[in-house]
Amino acid sequence: MPPVVEVSNLSRTFDVSKPWLNRVLERAPKAYLKAAQDISFSIGKGETFALVGESGSGKSTVAKMVVGLLAASEGEIRIDGVDMRKSRNTAAMRGLRRRIQMIFQDPYASLNPRWRVDRIIAEPIRAFGLERGEQAISARVGELLELVRLNPRDGAKYPHEFSGGQRQRICIARALASRPEFIVCDEPTSALDVSVQAQILNLMRDLQDEFGLTYLFISHDLAVVRHMAARIGVMYLGRLVEVAKAGELFGNPQHPYTRMLLEAIPDLNMTGRPRKAVEGEIPNPINPPPGCSFHPRCPLANERCRIERPAFLTRQPATGVACHAVEEGRA
Amino acid sequence: MSEHPLLSVRDLKVDFPTRRGTLKAIDGISFDIARGEILGVVGESGAGKSLTGSAIIGLLEPPGRISGGEVRLKGDRIDNLPAKAMRHIRGKRIGMIFQDPLTSLNPLFTIGEQIVETIMAHLPVSEREARERAVHLLDEVGIPAASQRLGAYPHQFSGGMRQRVVIALALCAEPELVIADEPTTALDVSVQAQIIRLLKRICRDHGASVMLITHDMGVIAETCDRVAVMYSGRIAEIGPVADVVRAPRHPYTIGLMGAIPTLDATEDRLTQIPGSMPRLDAIPSGCAFNPRCAHVFARCRQERPEPIDVGSSKVACWLAEEDGSRTIVDKKKADQLS
């Protein structure tokens, strides 16, 4: 089965230099923030691929580049074989964009407070000309509201009349309005309470089963990712350090950073297993450490790790790890 | 030693008078914190957990006010003290740690100045002694090269380091109780674990009790001795952490525990509680949880359940009444966790 989404060597650099005058007066060089570097992954049809990482690891930057909200500096994004960055065929691109949608983190900020819910949900339908006539559009909006377990009559209300969980349902209905195949979900539940989070995660899985959706799921919460994704990519300082099947990643983590993250999660089961203390914090991404960017915090770091950046070693199809220690069998 | 618990809250009520009527944000909660104990307070947003903390230290934002009940520190009432007397307790006997370490530090003063000022405000020491003490505290919370960092401003520290400074600040007058309101929510997972461990160790070393307010059940399970689960301004269930986490009794706690995705979980669907927490102006009569409860019966809609003893916990649920034999325990969840 060919992958729906293929991302290869995707990079994004932000210019974070001071203004010209400051640079001249302070003799400061230009400064660049490499938010994402050399990211490659693919997602099969109907699969959920997750990216996890702490803040500043570049996971949202990747999400934005994949949907086209942010231009990539380098690399390729292929969706159904079409290169999203180079293709000049506008008709094909338009068709492709309809099939990609996004759900954002903050359901308070991602809905226009001055629009009624039915207008919000109808916007993609109108934009892509998917239904003809007002009647057909409002019937479709009602259908979408029912799909996300809301009442079709809720369409006449404004976003402020809904709770956070209900708003996220509206965002999902809007994303589904264009009948997409691929949805990028950027921390869809991190602004919600646990009991509401469970409702939204269950709904997203139900919709995936119903429509065969493909998800790129971004989260910092490993337990949520474990619950949702089939394959998981772990990011650190703008790079993918490990990609593995969900069961493998949690059962047999390879990269020292993945192991550290798993160690750090508060344990609900209180099994009292001895836990290694987590060391240090994420370094400044503008000035990352040379070699492997994780080496200052890594218990396995040696001279090679400080000098040479580990390449991403592809193991079985579509998984892999970037670590000298793993490569040399020291891990 | 007296027989009083360190902190005793009895039937505490907090109201917000508004033009449309009085909102009962906290409606009659009672709990104790023993010396050296870590009590977790957990609940979803709007459950009243942070307000409980603010009410205890007398920092309710007007128009919020304590409308009933009492708060005792070692047997002495502190909820009706004049502002000046309360100021001597706050910081001295009760320390505070807030969620966002950046807003709880003054950006215009160096951390040394802030810690020294706080020490001198509460303890009869000279400036030199206060400085030594500040260095010692910063060292204790794991700030590298503490004596050189006294002159640094808060923005020069990372989020985790800032929260360490805030912990040092909360402990600088040797308080008997530390109220920590979501101390790790603004931090990344890997740093969160460090801070939780530090908080636990340092409060034990200093003999301080802790009231840890959080929405994260994992943090509670790792850190606390006992936990109070709040819902709509009331305590649904309070008891030893192991009991509440492994064998929750209240239907809300059971639902909450089932809703948390776990790392070793293979379940396809999470348990979900229908609906969401009621707004303060629409709290249902009887048990506040009744519209979302799967086990609701007539009495739940009419009478409000009071917390009663079930084993070593207290549970506010009509199902837990009598001898507890009617208590529902989610078998699957209990088995899975044990």
Chai-1 contact restraints between the chains, C-beta under 6 A:
chainA,res_idxA,chainB,res_idxB,connection_type,confidence,min_distance_angstrom,max_distance_angstrom,comment,restraint_id
A,E54,B,D188,contact,1.0,0.0,6.0,A-B,restraint_1
A,S55,B,D188,contact,1.0,0.0,6.0,A-B,restraint_2
A,S163,B,S276,contact,1.0,0.0,6.0,A-B,restraint_3
A,G165,B,S276,contact,1.0,0.0,6.0,A-B,restraint_4
A,D193,B,E44,contact,1.0,0.0,6.0,A-B,restraint_5
A,D193,B,S45,contact,1.0,0.0,6.0,A-B,restraint_6
A,V194,B,A259,contact,1.0,0.0,6.0,A-B,restraint_7
A,V194,B,I260,contact,1.0,0.0,6.0,A-B,restraint_8
A,S195,B,A259,contact,1.0,0.0,6.0,A-B,restraint_9
A,S195,B,I273,contact,1.0,0.0,6.0,A-B,restraint_10
A,V196,B,S276,contact,1.0,0.0,6.0,A-B,restraint_11
A,A198,B,A259,contact,1.0,0.0,6.0,A-B,restraint_12
A,A198,B,L270,contact,1.0,0.0,6.0,A-B,restraint_13
A,A198,B,Q272,contact,1.0,0.0,6.0,A-B,restraint_14
A,Q199,B,Q272,contact,1.0,0.0,6.0,A-B,restraint_15
A,N202,B,R269,contact,1.0,0.0,6.0,A-B,restraint_16
A,N202,B,L270,contact,1.0,0.0,6.0,A-B,restraint_17
A,N202,B,Q272,contact,1.0,0.0,6.0,A-B,restraint_18
A,A223,B,P261,contact,1.0,0.0,6.0,A-B,restraint_19
A,A223,B,T262,contact,1.0,0.0,6.0,A-B,restraint_20
A,A223,B,L263,contact,1.0,0.0,6.0,A-B,restraint_21
A,V224,B,P261,contact,1.0,0.0,6.0,A-B,restraint_22
A,R226,B,L263,contact,1.0,0.0,6.0,A-B,restraint_23
A,H227,B,P261,contact,1.0,0.0,6.0,A-B,restraint_24
A,F250,B,L263,contact,1.0,0.0,6.0,A-B,restraint_25
A,A264,B,V189,contact,1.0,0.0,6.0,A-B,restraint_26
A,A264,B,S190,contact,1.0,0.0,6.0,A-B,restraint_27
A,A264,B,A193,contact,1.0,0.0,6.0,A-B,restraint_28
A,P266,B,G218,contact,1.0,0.0,6.0,A-B,restraint_29
A,P266,B,V219,contact,1.0,0.0,6.0,A-B,restraint_30
A,P266,B,E222,contact,1.0,0.0,6.0,A-B,restraint_31
A,L268,B,G218,contact,1.0,0.0,6.0,A-B,restraint_32
A,L268,B,A221,contact,1.0,0.0,6.0,A-B,restraint_33
A,N269,B,L337,contact,1.0,0.0,6.0,A-B,restraint_34
A,M270,B,A221,contact,1.0,0.0,6.0,A-B,restraint_35
A,V278,B,S190,contact,1.0,0.0,6.0,A-B,restraint_36
A,V278,B,A193,contact,1.0,0.0,6.0,A-B,restraint_37
A,V278,B,Q194,contact,1.0,0.0,6.0,A-B,restraint_38
A,E281,B,S158,contact,1.0,0.0,6.0,A-B,restraint_39
A,E281,B,G160,contact,1.0,0.0,6.0,A-B,restraint_40
A,E281,B,V191,contact,1.0,0.0,6.0,A-B,restraint_41
